[in-house]
Amino acid sequence: MPDLPPDPHRLPPPGDWFASDAAHHLLDRPKFCPRCAAALDRGLVSEWWSGGDRVFLTWCAECHWTGNVVLFDKAVIEEPEH
Ligand SMILES: [Zn+2]
């Protein structure tokens, strides 16, 4: 297993086993806080997978909000009768 670069914004060399996942993370990770809209450059965005969902654990350095942002292909939503 190759060593990952210490800077999470620097992509591993193309062809490395993690290169595709790292590139998708860089493209798709939340860029702004869902609560205060500050840039998350100084915050934390860590990603894991739950089935087909991509879950981004997000922490904002500006307002200290912490939560998950989830990307999914399909959603099942139930709405009560009005
Ligand atoms: Zn915030």
PDB file of the backbone (N, CA, C, O) and the ligand in Angstrom, with CONECT records:
HET     ZN  A 101       1
ATOM      1  N   MET A   1       0.848  -1.184   0.000  1.00  0.00           N
ATOM      2  CA  MET A   1       0.000   0.000   0.000  1.00  0.00           C
ATOM      3  C   MET A   1       0.890   1.243   0.000  1.00  0.00           C
ATOM      4  O   MET A   1       1.759   1.378   0.861  1.00  0.00           O
ATOM      5  N   PRO A   2       0.688   2.129  -0.933  1.00  0.00           N
ATOM      6  CA  PRO A   2       1.533   3.341  -0.968  1.00  0.00           C
ATOM      7  C   PRO A   2       1.159   4.295   0.170  1.00  0.00           C
ATOM      8  O   PRO A   2       0.024   4.290   0.647  1.00  0.00           O
ATOM      9  N   ASP A   3       2.113   5.100   0.592  1.00  0.00           N
ATOM     10  CA  ASP A   3       1.829   6.132   1.591  1.00  0.00           C
ATOM     11  C   ASP A   3       0.987   7.229   0.972  1.00  0.00           C
ATOM     12  O   ASP A   3       1.251   7.661  -0.150  1.00  0.00           O
ATOM     13  N   LEU A   4      -0.023   7.679   1.695  1.00  0.00           N
ATOM     14  CA  LEU A   4      -0.831   8.799   1.206  1.00  0.00           C
ATOM     15  C   LEU A   4      -0.113  10.096   1.512  1.00  0.00           C
ATOM     16  O   LEU A   4       0.591  10.188   2.518  1.00  0.00           O
ATOM     17  N   PRO A   5      -0.275  11.089   0.675  1.00  0.00           N
ATOM     18  CA  PRO A   5       0.391  12.370   0.937  1.00  0.00           C
ATOM     19  C   PRO A   5      -0.175  13.020   2.193  1.00  0.00           C
ATOM     20  O   PRO A   5      -1.361  12.850   2.475  1.00  0.00           O
ATOM     21  N   PRO A   6       0.622  13.754   2.952  1.00  0.00           N
ATOM     22  CA  PRO A   6       0.133  14.384   4.184  1.00  0.00           C
ATOM     23  C   PRO A   6      -0.899  15.473   3.930  1.00  0.00           C
ATOM     24  O   PRO A   6      -1.765  15.707   4.773  1.00  0.00           O
ATOM     25  N   ASP A   7      -0.823  16.134   2.797  1.00  0.00           N
ATOM     26  CA  ASP A   7      -1.777  17.180   2.460  1.00  0.00           C
ATOM     27  C   ASP A   7      -2.992  16.522   1.805  1.00  0.00           C
ATOM     28  O   ASP A   7      -2.863  15.949   0.723  1.00  0.00           O
ATOM     29  N   PRO A   8      -4.192  16.590   2.448  1.00  0.00           N
ATOM     30  CA  PRO A   8      -5.347  15.903   1.856  1.00  0.00           C
ATOM     31  C   PRO A   8      -5.817  16.526   0.553  1.00  0.00           C
ATOM     32  O   PRO A   8      -6.599  15.906  -0.168  1.00  0.00           O
ATOM     33  N   HIS A   9      -5.375  17.709   0.234  1.00  0.00           N
ATOM     34  CA  HIS A   9      -5.787  18.342  -1.017  1.00  0.00           C
ATOM     35  C   HIS A   9      -4.864  17.988  -2.167  1.00  0.00           C
ATOM     36  O   HIS A   9      -5.148  18.323  -3.317  1.00  0.00           O
ATOM     37  N   ARG A  10      -3.756  17.312  -1.869  1.00  0.00           N
ATOM     38  CA  ARG A  10      -2.836  16.913  -2.928  1.00  0.00           C
ATOM     39  C   ARG A  10      -3.206  15.496  -3.361  1.00  0.00           C
ATOM     40  O   ARG A  10      -3.295  14.599  -2.524  1.00  0.00           O
ATOM     41  N   LEU A  11      -3.414  15.295  -4.616  1.00  0.00           N
ATOM     42  CA  LEU A  11      -3.835  13.990  -5.102  1.00  0.00           C
ATOM     43  C   LEU A  11      -2.651  13.047  -5.214  1.00  0.00           C
ATOM     44  O   LEU A  11      -1.534  13.470  -5.513  1.00  0.00           O
ATOM     45  N   PRO A  12      -2.905  11.741  -4.970  1.00  0.00           N
ATOM     46  CA  PRO A  12      -1.840  10.761  -5.188  1.00  0.00           C
ATOM     47  C   PRO A  12      -1.564  10.627  -6.683  1.00  0.00           C
ATOM     48  O   PRO A  12      -2.384  11.049  -7.498  1.00  0.00           O
ATOM     49  N   PRO A  13      -0.445  10.058  -7.050  1.00  0.00           N
ATOM     50  CA  PRO A  13      -0.130   9.901  -8.475  1.00  0.00           C
ATOM     51  C   PRO A  13      -1.202   9.079  -9.176  1.00  0.00           C
ATOM     52  O   PRO A  13      -1.711   8.117  -8.600  1.00  0.00           O
ATOM     53  N   PRO A  14      -1.552   9.437 -10.404  1.00  0.00           N
ATOM     54  CA  PRO A  14      -2.530   8.649 -11.161  1.00  0.00           C
ATOM     55  C   PRO A  14      -2.064   7.193 -11.255  1.00  0.00           C
ATOM     56  O   PRO A  14      -0.881   6.921 -11.457  1.00  0.00           O
ATOM     57  N   GLY A  15      -3.004   6.271 -11.107  1.00  0.00           N
ATOM     58  CA  GLY A  15      -2.664   4.857 -11.151  1.00  0.00           C
ATOM     59  C   GLY A  15      -2.521   4.243  -9.776  1.00  0.00           C
ATOM     60  O   GLY A  15      -2.629   3.025  -9.632  1.00  0.00           O
ATOM     61  N   ASP A  16      -2.274   5.072  -8.745  1.00  0.00           N
ATOM     62  CA  ASP A  16      -2.251   4.533  -7.390  1.00  0.00           C
ATOM     63  C   ASP A  16      -3.642   4.019  -7.042  1.00  0.00           C
ATOM     64  O   ASP A  16      -4.640   4.496  -7.581  1.00  0.00           O
ATOM     65  N   TRP A  17      -3.704   3.042  -6.137  1.00  0.00           N
ATOM     66  CA  TRP A  17      -4.987   2.388  -5.840  1.00  0.00           C
ATOM     67  C   TRP A  17      -6.015   3.372  -5.320  1.00  0.00           C
ATOM     68  O   TRP A  17      -7.210   3.149  -5.515  1.00  0.00           O
ATOM     69  N   PHE A  18      -5.610   4.444  -4.671  1.00  0.00           N
ATOM     70  CA  PHE A  18      -6.541   5.372  -4.052  1.00  0.00           C
ATOM     71  C   PHE A  18      -6.762   6.619  -4.908  1.00  0.00           C
ATOM     72  O   PHE A  18      -7.558   7.482  -4.540  1.00  0.00           O
ATOM     73  N   ALA A  19      -6.076   6.724  -6.031  1.00  0.00           N
ATOM     74  CA  ALA A  19      -6.104   7.963  -6.816  1.00  0.00           C
ATOM     75  C   ALA A  19      -7.515   8.335  -7.259  1.00  0.00           C
ATOM     76  O   ALA A  19      -7.891   9.505  -7.182  1.00  0.00           O
ATOM     77  N   SER A  20      -8.294   7.377  -7.715  1.00  0.00           N
ATOM     78  CA  SER A  20      -9.644   7.675  -8.197  1.00  0.00           C
ATOM     79  C   SER A  20     -10.544   8.139  -7.052  1.00  0.00           C
ATOM     80  O   SER A  20     -11.296   9.102  -7.204  1.00  0.00           O
ATOM     81  N   ASP A  21     -10.468   7.451  -5.897  1.00  0.00           N
ATOM     82  CA  ASP A  21     -11.284   7.857  -4.743  1.00  0.00           C
ATOM     83  C   ASP A  21     -10.870   9.242  -4.256  1.00  0.00           C
ATOM     84  O   ASP A  21     -11.730  10.053  -3.911  1.00  0.00           O
ATOM     85  N   ALA A  22      -9.582   9.523  -4.224  1.00  0.00           N
ATOM     86  CA  ALA A  22      -9.109  10.829  -3.771  1.00  0.00           C
ATOM     87  C   ALA A  22      -9.580  11.936  -4.701  1.00  0.00           C
ATOM     88  O   ALA A  22      -9.947  13.019  -4.246  1.00  0.00           O
ATOM     89  N   ALA A  23      -9.571  11.670  -5.992  1.00  0.00           N
ATOM     90  CA  ALA A  23     -10.021  12.673  -6.963  1.00  0.00           C
ATOM     91  C   ALA A  23     -11.519  12.937  -6.804  1.00  0.00           C
ATOM     92  O   ALA A  23     -11.957  14.086  -6.842  1.00  0.00           O
ATOM     93  N   HIS A  24     -12.309  11.861  -6.625  1.00  0.00           N
ATOM     94  CA  HIS A  24     -13.747  12.043  -6.426  1.00  0.00           C
ATOM     95  C   HIS A  24     -14.032  12.784  -5.123  1.00  0.00           C
ATOM     96  O   HIS A  24     -14.940  13.613  -5.061  1.00  0.00           O
ATOM     97  N   HIS A  25     -13.256  12.486  -4.088  1.00  0.00           N
ATOM     98  CA  HIS A  25     -13.437  13.195  -2.815  1.00  0.00           C
ATOM     99  C   HIS A  25     -13.164  14.684  -2.994  1.00  0.00           C
ATOM    100  O   HIS A  25     -13.935  15.525  -2.531  1.00  0.00           O
ATOM    101  N   LEU A  26     -12.084  14.997  -3.655  1.00  0.00           N
ATOM    102  CA  LEU A  26     -11.720  16.400  -3.859  1.00  0.00           C
ATOM    103  C   LEU A  26     -12.800  17.140  -4.647  1.00  0.00           C
ATOM    104  O   LEU A  26     -13.087  18.302  -4.360  1.00  0.00           O
ATOM    105  N   LEU A  27     -13.396  16.479  -5.633  1.00  0.00           N
ATOM    106  CA  LEU A  27     -14.421  17.111  -6.460  1.00  0.00           C
ATOM    107  C   LEU A  27     -15.761  17.240  -5.737  1.00  0.00           C
ATOM    108  O   LEU A  27     -16.446  18.253  -5.883  1.00  0.00           O
ATOM    109  N   ASP A  28     -16.140  16.227  -4.963  1.00  0.00           N
ATOM    110  CA  ASP A  28     -17.502  16.141  -4.443  1.00  0.00           C
ATOM    111  C   ASP A  28     -17.657  16.550  -2.987  1.00  0.00           C
ATOM    112  O   ASP A  28     -18.788  16.725  -2.533  1.00  0.00           O
ATOM    113  N   ARG A  29     -16.581  16.711  -2.237  1.00  0.00           N
ATOM    114  CA  ARG A  29     -16.706  17.031  -0.810  1.00  0.00           C
ATOM    115  C   ARG A  29     -17.394  18.390  -0.645  1.00  0.00           C
ATOM    116  O   ARG A  29     -17.268  19.261  -1.506  1.00  0.00           O
ATOM    117  N   PRO A  30     -18.122  18.568   0.467  1.00  0.00           N
ATOM    118  CA  PRO A  30     -18.729  19.873   0.718  1.00  0.00           C
ATOM    119  C   PRO A  30     -17.646  20.958   0.781  1.00  0.00           C
ATOM    120  O   PRO A  30     -16.595  20.768   1.393  1.00  0.00           O
ATOM    121  N   LYS A  31     -17.920  22.076   0.148  1.00  0.00           N
ATOM    122  CA  LYS A  31     -16.949  23.176   0.122  1.00  0.00           C
ATOM    123  C   LYS A  31     -17.285  24.264   1.135  1.00  0.00           C
ATOM    124  O   LYS A  31     -16.417  25.029   1.556  1.00  0.00           O
ATOM    125  N   PHE A  32     -18.577  24.321   1.523  1.00  0.00           N
ATOM    126  CA  PHE A  32     -19.043  25.370   2.421  1.00  0.00           C
ATOM    127  C   PHE A  32     -19.876  24.757   3.539  1.00  0.00           C
ATOM    128  O   PHE A  32     -20.512  23.720   3.354  1.00  0.00           O
ATOM    129  N   CYS A  33     -19.866  25.400   4.688  1.00  0.00           N
ATOM    130  CA  CYS A  33     -20.596  24.928   5.859  1.00  0.00           C
ATOM    131  C   CYS A  33     -22.106  24.992   5.600  1.00  0.00           C
ATOM    132  O   CYS A  33     -22.606  26.015   5.133  1.00  0.00           O
ATOM    133  N   PRO A  34     -22.842  23.901   5.902  1.00  0.00           N
ATOM    134  CA  PRO A  34     -24.302  23.935   5.717  1.00  0.00           C
ATOM    135  C   PRO A  34     -24.999  24.885   6.690  1.00  0.00           C
ATOM    136  O   PRO A  34     -26.137  25.282   6.440  1.00  0.00           O
ATOM    137  N   ARG A  35     -24.348  25.259   7.787  1.00  0.00           N
ATOM    138  CA  ARG A  35     -24.985  26.128   8.777  1.00  0.00           C
ATOM    139  C   ARG A  35     -24.692  27.603   8.534  1.00  0.00           C
ATOM    140  O   ARG A  35     -25.614  28.419   8.543  1.00  0.00           O
ATOM    141  N   CYS A  36     -23.415  27.966   8.316  1.00  0.00           N
ATOM    142  CA  CYS A  36     -23.060  29.395   8.239  1.00  0.00           C
ATOM    143  C   CYS A  36     -22.502  29.793   6.871  1.00  0.00           C
ATOM    144  O   CYS A  36     -22.254  30.975   6.629  1.00  0.00           O
ATOM    145  N   ALA A  37     -22.306  28.838   5.989  1.00  0.00           N
ATOM    146  CA  ALA A  37     -21.835  29.069   4.616  1.00  0.00           C
ATOM    147  C   ALA A  37     -20.374  29.485   4.527  1.00  0.00           C
ATOM    148  O   ALA A  37     -19.923  29.895   3.458  1.00  0.00           O
ATOM    149  N   ALA A  38     -19.617  29.388   5.630  1.00  0.00           N
ATOM    150  CA  ALA A  38     -18.179  29.673   5.556  1.00  0.00           C
ATOM    151  C   ALA A  38     -17.480  28.590   4.740  1.00  0.00           C
ATOM    152  O   ALA A  38     -17.943  27.451   4.686  1.00  0.00           O
ATOM    153  N   ALA A  39     -16.373  28.945   4.109  1.00  0.00           N
ATOM    154  CA  ALA A  39     -15.569  27.955   3.391  1.00  0.00           C
ATOM    155  C   ALA A  39     -15.022  26.938   4.386  1.00  0.00           C
ATOM    156  O   ALA A  39     -14.653  27.295   5.505  1.00  0.00           O
ATOM    157  N   LEU A  40     -14.970  25.680   3.981  1.00  0.00           N
ATOM    158  CA  LEU A  40     -14.494  24.619   4.873  1.00  0.00           C
ATOM    159  C   LEU A  40     -13.005  24.349   4.705  1.00  0.00           C
ATOM    160  O   LEU A  40     -12.516  23.299   5.121  1.00  0.00           O
ATOM    161  N   ASP A  41     -12.285  25.281   4.104  1.00  0.00           N
ATOM    162  CA  ASP A  41     -10.846  25.081   3.891  1.00  0.00           C
ATOM    163  C   ASP A  41     -10.103  24.844   5.195  1.00  0.00           C
ATOM    164  O   ASP A  41      -9.153  24.063   5.237  1.00  0.00           O
ATOM    165  N   ARG A  42     -10.534  25.520   6.271  1.00  0.00           N
ATOM    166  CA  ARG A  42      -9.854  25.344   7.564  1.00  0.00           C
ATOM    167  C   ARG A  42     -10.567  24.303   8.430  1.00  0.00           C
ATOM    168  O   ARG A  42     -10.102  23.999   9.529  1.00  0.00           O
ATOM    169  N   GLY A  43     -11.673  23.760   7.959  1.00  0.00           N
ATOM    170  CA  GLY A  43     -12.422  22.758   8.711  1.00  0.00           C
ATOM    171  C   GLY A  43     -11.946  21.355   8.391  1.00  0.00           C
ATOM    172  O   GLY A  43     -10.805  21.139   7.981  1.00  0.00           O
ATOM    173  N   LEU A  44     -12.845  20.413   8.589  1.00  0.00           N
ATOM    174  CA  LEU A  44     -12.519  19.013   8.351  1.00  0.00           C
ATOM    175  C   LEU A  44     -13.633  18.386   7.529  1.00  0.00           C
ATOM    176  O   LEU A  44     -14.815  18.574   7.821  1.00  0.00           O
ATOM    177  N   VAL A  45     -13.253  17.645   6.508  1.00  0.00           N
ATOM    178  CA  VAL A  45     -14.215  16.862   5.737  1.00  0.00           C
ATOM    179  C   VAL A  45     -13.591  15.488   5.515  1.00  0.00           C
ATOM    180  O   VAL A  45     -12.626  15.334   4.765  1.00  0.00           O
ATOM    181  N   SER A  46     -14.162  14.505   6.182  1.00  0.00           N
ATOM    182  CA  SER A  46     -13.683  13.132   6.071  1.00  0.00           C
ATOM    183  C   SER A  46     -14.799  12.291   5.452  1.00  0.00           C
ATOM    184  O   SER A  46     -15.972  12.508   5.754  1.00  0.00           O
ATOM    185  N   GLU A  47     -14.453  11.346   4.600  1.00  0.00           N
ATOM    186  CA  GLU A  47     -15.457  10.595   3.846  1.00  0.00           C
ATOM    187  C   GLU A  47     -15.379   9.110   4.155  1.00  0.00           C
ATOM    188  O   GLU A  47     -14.297   8.543   4.306  1.00  0.00           O
ATOM    189  N   TRP A  48     -16.557   8.491   4.245  1.00  0.00           N
ATOM    190  CA  TRP A  48     -16.643   7.045   4.254  1.00  0.00           C
ATOM    191  C   TRP A  48     -17.865   6.643   3.463  1.00  0.00           C
ATOM    192  O   TRP A  48     -18.632   7.493   3.008  1.00  0.00           O
ATOM    193  N   TRP A  49     -18.047   5.336   3.299  1.00  0.00           N
ATOM    194  CA  TRP A  49     -19.130   4.825   2.474  1.00  0.00           C
ATOM    195  C   TRP A  49     -20.031   3.941   3.317  1.00  0.00           C
ATOM    196  O   TRP A  49     -19.564   3.162   4.148  1.00  0.00           O
ATOM    197  N   SER A  50     -21.338   4.076   3.088  1.00  0.00           N
ATOM    198  CA  SER A  50     -22.323   3.216   3.727  1.00  0.00           C
ATOM    199  C   SER A  50     -23.218   2.680   2.610  1.00  0.00           C
ATOM    200  O   SER A  50     -24.110   3.385   2.139  1.00  0.00           O
ATOM    201  N   GLY A  51     -22.986   1.453   2.190  1.00  0.00           N
ATOM    202  CA  GLY A  51     -23.670   0.922   1.013  1.00  0.00           C
ATOM    203  C   GLY A  51     -23.283   1.758  -0.192  1.00  0.00           C
ATOM    204  O   GLY A  51     -22.099   1.922  -0.486  1.00  0.00           O
ATOM    205  N   GLY A  52     -24.280   2.287  -0.890  1.00  0.00           N
ATOM    206  CA  GLY A  52     -24.002   3.136  -2.043  1.00  0.00           C
ATOM    207  C   GLY A  52     -23.886   4.610  -1.691  1.00  0.00           C
ATOM    208  O   GLY A  52     -23.597   5.433  -2.559  1.00  0.00           O
ATOM    209  N   ASP A  53     -24.110   4.952  -0.423  1.00  0.00           N
ATOM    210  CA  ASP A  53     -24.053   6.356  -0.015  1.00  0.00           C
ATOM    211  C   ASP A  53     -22.621   6.777   0.300  1.00  0.00           C
ATOM    212  O   ASP A  53     -21.818   5.985   0.794  1.00  0.00           O
ATOM    213  N   ARG A  54     -22.328   8.009   0.011  1.00  0.00           N
ATOM    214  CA  ARG A  54     -21.037   8.611   0.395  1.00  0.00           C
ATOM    215  C   ARG A  54     -21.330   9.599   1.515  1.00  0.00           C
ATOM    216  O   ARG A  54     -22.107  10.537   1.337  1.00  0.00           O
ATOM    217  N   VAL A  55     -20.708   9.387   2.663  1.00  0.00           N
ATOM    218  CA  VAL A  55     -20.969  10.180   3.860  1.00  0.00           C
ATOM    219  C   VAL A  55     -19.738  11.042   4.158  1.00  0.00           C
ATOM    220  O   VAL A  55     -18.621  10.540   4.283  1.00  0.00           O
ATOM    221  N   PHE A  56     -19.976  12.357   4.270  1.00  0.00           N
ATOM    222  CA  PHE A  56     -18.882  13.290   4.550  1.00  0.00           C
ATOM    223  C   PHE A  56     -19.069  13.837   5.972  1.00  0.00           C
ATOM    224  O   PHE A  56     -19.952  14.661   6.210  1.00  0.00           O
ATOM    225  N   LEU A  57     -18.251  13.383   6.900  1.00  0.00           N
ATOM    226  CA  LEU A  57     -18.228  13.961   8.238  1.00  0.00           C
ATOM    227  C   LEU A  57     -17.600  15.341   8.113  1.00  0.00           C
ATOM    228  O   LEU A  57     -16.463  15.477   7.661  1.00  0.00           O
ATOM    229  N   THR A  58     -18.341  16.357   8.515  1.00  0.00           N
ATOM    230  CA  THR A  58     -17.947  17.742   8.250  1.00  0.00           C
ATOM    231  C   THR A  58     -17.883  18.534   9.543  1.00  0.00           C
ATOM    232  O   THR A  58     -18.794  18.459  10.368  1.00  0.00           O
ATOM    233  N   TRP A  59     -16.815  19.290   9.724  1.00  0.00           N
ATOM    234  CA  TRP A  59     -16.665  20.186  10.867  1.00  0.00           C
ATOM    235  C   TRP A  59     -16.262  21.568  10.345  1.00  0.00           C
ATOM    236  O   TRP A  59     -15.342  21.700   9.538  1.00  0.00           O
ATOM    237  N   CYS A  60     -16.970  22.590  10.824  1.00  0.00           N
ATOM    238  CA  CYS A  60     -16.698  23.957  10.394  1.00  0.00           C
ATOM    239  C   CYS A  60     -15.861  24.674  11.463  1.00  0.00           C
ATOM    240  O   CYS A  60     -16.244  24.720  12.632  1.00  0.00           O
ATOM    241  N   ALA A  61     -14.730  25.223  11.054  1.00  0.00           N
ATOM    242  CA  ALA A  61     -13.856  25.936  11.985  1.00  0.00           C
ATOM    243  C   ALA A  61     -14.437  27.290  12.368  1.00  0.00           C
ATOM    244  O   ALA A  61     -14.043  27.866  13.382  1.00  0.00           O
ATOM    245  N   GLU A  62     -15.362  27.802  11.577  1.00  0.00           N
ATOM    246  CA  GLU A  62     -15.927  29.132  11.840  1.00  0.00           C
ATOM    247  C   GLU A  62     -17.010  29.077  12.921  1.00  0.00           C
ATOM    248  O   GLU A  62     -16.954  29.834  13.890  1.00  0.00           O
ATOM    249  N   CYS A  63     -18.000  28.183  12.761  1.00  0.00           N
ATOM    250  CA  CYS A  63     -19.124  28.125  13.715  1.00  0.00           C
ATOM    251  C   CYS A  63     -19.123  26.844  14.550  1.00  0.00           C
ATOM    252  O   CYS A  63     -19.959  26.682  15.439  1.00  0.00           O
ATOM    253  N   HIS A  64     -18.190  25.938  14.269  1.00  0.00           N
ATOM    254  CA  HIS A  64     -18.013  24.673  15.000  1.00  0.00           C
ATOM    255  C   HIS A  64     -19.153  23.691  14.781  1.00  0.00           C
ATOM    256  O   HIS A  64     -19.325  22.766  15.576  1.00  0.00           O
ATOM    257  N   TRP A  65     -19.941  23.869  13.714  1.00  0.00           N
ATOM    258  CA  TRP A  65     -20.963  22.875  13.375  1.00  0.00           C
ATOM    259  C   TRP A  65     -20.275  21.578  12.987  1.00  0.00           C
ATOM    260  O   TRP A  65     -19.255  21.582  12.299  1.00  0.00           O
ATOM    261  N   THR A  66     -20.846  20.473  13.436  1.00  0.00           N
ATOM    262  CA  THR A  66     -20.365  19.148  13.065  1.00  0.00           C
ATOM    263  C   THR A  66     -21.555  18.319  12.626  1.00  0.00           C
ATOM    264  O   THR A  66     -22.578  18.289  13.309  1.00  0.00           O
ATOM    265  N   GLY A  67     -21.433  17.657  11.508  1.00  0.00           N
ATOM    266  CA  GLY A  67     -22.518  16.806  11.033  1.00  0.00           C
ATOM    267  C   GLY A  67     -22.098  16.053   9.797  1.00  0.00           C
ATOM    268  O   GLY A  67     -20.983  16.204   9.297  1.00  0.00           O
ATOM    269  N   ASN A  68     -23.020  15.234   9.311  1.00  0.00           N
ATOM    270  CA  ASN A  68     -22.776  14.442   8.112  1.00  0.00           C
ATOM    271  C   ASN A  68     -23.509  15.051   6.926  1.00  0.00           C
ATOM    272  O   ASN A  68     -24.664  15.462   7.037  1.00  0.00           O
ATOM    273  N   VAL A  69     -22.836  15.102   5.815  1.00  0.00           N
ATOM    274  CA  VAL A  69     -23.447  15.453   4.534  1.00  0.00           C
ATOM    275  C   VAL A  69     -23.395  14.179   3.701  1.00  0.00           C
ATOM    276  O   VAL A  69     -22.323  13.600   3.521  1.00  0.00           O
ATOM    277  N   VAL A  70     -24.544  13.735   3.190  1.00  0.00           N
ATOM    278  CA  VAL A  70     -24.631  12.443   2.513  1.00  0.00           C
ATOM    279  C   VAL A  70     -24.992  12.647   1.048  1.00  0.00           C
ATOM    280  O   VAL A  70     -25.957  13.338   0.719  1.00  0.00           O
ATOM    281  N   LEU A  71     -24.210  12.040   0.186  1.00  0.00           N
ATOM    282  CA  LEU A  71     -24.535  11.991  -1.238  1.00  0.00           C
ATOM    283  C   LEU A  71     -25.133  10.622  -1.526  1.00  0.00           C
ATOM    284  O   LEU A  71     -24.587   9.603  -1.102  1.00  0.00           O
ATOM    285  N   PHE A  72     -26.248  10.593  -2.242  1.00  0.00           N
ATOM    286  CA  PHE A  72     -26.899   9.322  -2.554  1.00  0.00           C
ATOM    287  C   PHE A  72     -27.498   9.413  -3.944  1.00  0.00           C
ATOM    288  O   PHE A  72     -27.739  10.498  -4.473  1.00  0.00           O
ATOM    289  N   ASP A  73     -27.732   8.240  -4.521  1.00  0.00           N
ATOM    290  CA  ASP A  73     -28.332   8.165  -5.851  1.00  0.00           C
ATOM    291  C   ASP A  73     -29.845   8.165  -5.783  1.00  0.00           C
ATOM    292  O   ASP A  73     -30.498   8.752  -6.646  1.00  0.00           O
ATOM    293  N   LYS A  74     -30.422   7.514  -4.767  1.00  0.00           N
ATOM    294  CA  LYS A  74     -31.865   7.403  -4.643  1.00  0.00           C
ATOM    295  C   LYS A  74     -32.264   7.706  -3.211  1.00  0.00           C
ATOM    296  O   LYS A  74     -31.530   7.398  -2.272  1.00  0.00           O
ATOM    297  N   ALA A  75     -33.443   8.318  -3.050  1.00  0.00           N
ATOM    298  CA  ALA A  75     -33.972   8.589  -1.723  1.00  0.00           C
ATOM    299  C   ALA A  75     -35.395   8.055  -1.642  1.00  0.00           C
ATOM    300  O   ALA A  75     -36.152   8.128  -2.610  1.00  0.00           O
ATOM    301  N   VAL A  76     -35.747   7.524  -0.495  1.00  0.00           N
ATOM    302  CA  VAL A  76     -37.113   7.095  -0.224  1.00  0.00           C
ATOM    303  C   VAL A  76     -37.676   8.066   0.791  1.00  0.00           C
ATOM    304  O   VAL A  76     -37.203   8.130   1.926  1.00  0.00           O
ATOM    305  N   ILE A  77     -38.689   8.826   0.387  1.00  0.00           N
ATOM    306  CA  ILE A  77     -39.256   9.862   1.248  1.00  0.00           C
ATOM    307  C   ILE A  77     -40.739   9.577   1.424  1.00  0.00           C
ATOM    308  O   ILE A  77     -41.468   9.400   0.448  1.00  0.00           O
ATOM    309  N   GLU A  78     -41.176   9.533   2.664  1.00  0.00           N
ATOM    310  CA  GLU A  78     -42.592   9.339   2.954  1.00  0.00           C
ATOM    311  C   GLU A  78     -43.183  10.657   3.389  1.00  0.00           C
ATOM    312  O   GLU A  78     -42.617  11.351   4.233  1.00  0.00           O
ATOM    313  N   GLU A  79     -44.324  11.006   2.814  1.00  0.00           N
ATOM    314  CA  GLU A  79     -44.983  12.254   3.157  1.00  0.00           C
ATOM    315  C   GLU A  79     -46.387  11.933   3.664  1.00  0.00           C
ATOM    316  O   GLU A  79     -47.152  11.268   2.966  1.00  0.00           O
ATOM    317  N   PRO A  80     -46.742  12.397   4.875  1.00  0.00           N
ATOM    318  CA  PRO A  80     -48.077  12.098   5.390  1.00  0.00           C
ATOM    319  C   PRO A  80     -49.155  12.802   4.559  1.00  0.00           C
ATOM    320  O   PRO A  80     -48.911  13.829   3.926  1.00  0.00           O
ATOM    321  N   GLU A  81     -50.368  12.204   4.585  1.00  0.00           N
ATOM    322  CA  GLU A  81     -51.490  12.808   3.865  1.00  0.00           C
ATOM    323  C   GLU A  81     -51.779  14.196   4.433  1.00  0.00           C
ATOM    324  O   GLU A  81     -51.667  14.420   5.638  1.00  0.00           O
ATOM    325  N   HIS A  82     -52.144  15.107   3.565  1.00  0.00           N
ATOM    326  CA  HIS A  82     -52.493  16.458   4.016  1.00  0.00           C
ATOM    327  C   HIS A  82     -53.959  16.529   4.317  1.00  0.00           C
ATOM    328  O   HIS A  82     -54.458  17.583   4.712  1.00  0.00           O
TER     329      HIS A  82
HETATM  330 ZN    ZN A 101     -20.095  27.014   9.875  1.00  0.00          ZN2+
END
